[in-house]
Amino acid sequence: MQSSHEQSAGGEGRELLTFTLGSEEYGIDILKVQEIRGYEAVTTIANAPEFIKGVVNLRGIIVPIVDMRIKFKLGSVTYDQTTVVIILNIANRVVGMVVDGVSDVTTLKPEEIRPAPEFGSGLDVQYLQGLGTVDNRMIILLDIEKLMTSRDMELVEAAEIAA
């Protein structure tokens, strides 16, 4: 029997954590996810872009917190006991991503994934890996590592300021 890591690497299926931003459902590689937490107060960073809410100290590691709802210009943004932060481990860096909610862990087979179309979302197509369909649900597959390490996220500069 294969482990889930071997299974996703072998091309039999991709394990994704699915989450919502506004009315859309997104999926990211489960192997990039370190943990899921509730939102907590952050320390703000002067002159940081609006979507970088600030930083938190997570067991001795300073973690920048990015609100994807602000980054993608998705309606009203509230912070309460239901607000979720997905802690990611990307390129040897830890980053927190605020989303509207976490759905579940889903495995997509290669035949359930279609190429990403050019469409007018708040998200640049270069960060999309495709569209997945499961049980009449459409899941937008994000290349979360490429997105979080991109220049337009400005996370490198923000992390250096906080350090």
C-alpha positions in Angstrom: 0.0 0.0 0.0 1.3 3.4 -1.0 1.5 6.4 1.4 -0.3 9.5 0.4 3.0 11.2 -0.4 4.0 8.4 -2.8 0.6 8.3 -4.3 0.6 12.1 -5.2 4.2 11.8 -6.5 3.3 8.8 -8.6 0.7 10.6 -10.6 -2.2 8.5 -9.3 -3.8 11.4 -7.6 -3.0 14.8 -6.0 -4.0 15.4 -2.4 -5.2 18.9 -1.9 -6.4 21.0 1.0 -9.5 22.9 -0.3 -10.5 26.3 1.1 -12.9 29.1 0.2 -12.2 32.7 -0.7 -15.5 34.5 -1.4 -17.7 32.2 -3.5 -14.8 30.3 -5.0 -13.2 27.1 -3.9 -9.4 26.7 -4.2 -7.1 23.8 -3.7 -3.4 23.7 -2.7 -0.9 20.9 -2.4 -1.5 19.3 1.1 2.3 18.8 1.5 2.8 22.6 1.6 0.4 22.9 4.6 1.9 22.8 8.1 -1.2 23.5 10.1 -4.5 25.2 10.3 -5.2 27.7 13.0 -7.8 30.3 14.1 -6.9 34.0 13.5 -5.1 35.7 16.3 -3.9 39.3 16.8 -0.9 40.2 14.6 1.9 42.7 15.0 1.6 45.1 12.2 4.5 46.1 10.0 4.8 49.8 9.0 4.6 50.4 5.2 3.6 46.8 4.4 1.1 46.3 1.6 -2.5 46.2 2.9 -2.9 42.4 2.3 0.1 41.7 4.7 -1.8 41.9 8.0 1.4 41.6 10.0 3.4 38.9 11.7 2.8 36.4 14.5 5.3 34.5 16.7 4.6 30.8 16.1 6.7 28.8 18.5 9.6 31.1 18.1 9.3 31.6 14.3 8.2 35.0 13.0 5.5 34.2 10.4 4.1 36.8 8.0 0.3 36.7 7.7 -1.2 37.4 4.3 -5.0 38.0 3.9 -5.8 36.4 0.5 -9.3 38.0 0.6 -7.6 41.5 0.5 -5.0 40.4 -2.0 -7.7 39.1 -4.4 -10.1 42.0 -3.6 -12.9 39.6 -2.5 -15.6 41.7 -0.8 -15.9 42.3 2.9 -13.2 41.1 5.2 -14.0 40.3 8.9 -11.9 38.7 11.6 -13.8 36.6 14.2 -13.7 33.2 15.8 -14.5 31.5 12.4 -11.6 33.2 10.5 -9.0 30.6 9.5 -5.3 30.9 8.9 -3.5 28.1 6.9 0.1 27.9 7.9 2.2 27.0 4.9 5.8 25.8 4.7 7.1 27.1 1.3 10.7 27.3 0.1 11.9 26.8 3.7 9.8 29.7 4.9 6.7 29.7 7.0 3.8 31.9 5.9 0.2 32.3 7.2 -2.6 32.7 4.7 -6.0 34.0 5.9 -9.0 32.5 4.0 -12.8 32.4 4.5 -12.9 28.8 5.5 -11.2 25.4 5.0 -13.4 22.8 3.3 -11.6 19.4 3.3 -8.8 17.3 1.9 -9.6 16.0 -1.6 -7.7 13.7 -3.9 -7.9 14.6 -7.6 -7.0 12.0 -10.2 -5.2 13.4 -13.3 -8.4 13.0 -15.4 -10.3 15.3 -13.0 -7.9 18.2 -13.7 -8.3 20.5 -16.6 -5.9 23.3 -17.8 -6.7 26.7 -16.4 -8.6 29.0 -18.7 -7.7 32.7 -19.2 -10.4 34.4 -17.1 -10.8 37.7 -15.3 -10.3 36.7 -11.7 -8.2 38.7 -9.3 -5.6 36.0 -9.7 -2.9 36.0 -12.4 -3.2 32.8 -14.5 0.5 32.1 -14.0 -0.4 31.0 -10.4 -3.0 28.5 -11.5 -2.3 24.8 -12.1 -5.7 24.1 -13.5 -9.3 23.4 -12.5 -10.4 20.3 -10.7 -13.9 18.9 -10.7 -15.2 16.7 -7.9 -18.9 15.9 -7.3 -20.1 18.9 -9.3 -17.7 21.2 -7.5 -15.1 23.3 -9.4 -11.8 23.7 -7.5 -9.3 26.3 -8.7 -5.9 24.7 -8.2 -3.3 27.2 -7.0 0.5 26.9 -7.4 0.8 28.2 -3.8 4.6 28.1 -3.8 4.9 30.1 -7.0 2.3 32.6 -5.7 3.8 33.1 -2.2 7.4 33.5 -3.5 6.4 35.9 -6.3 7.5 39.5 -6.3 3.9 40.8 -6.2 3.4 39.2 -2.8 6.2 41.3 -1.4 6.8 38.7 1.4 10.5 38.6 1.1 10.9 42.3 2.0 8.2 42.1 4.7 10.0 39.1 6.4 13.3 40.9 6.2 11.9 44.0 7.9 10.4 41.8 10.7 13.6 39.8 11.3 
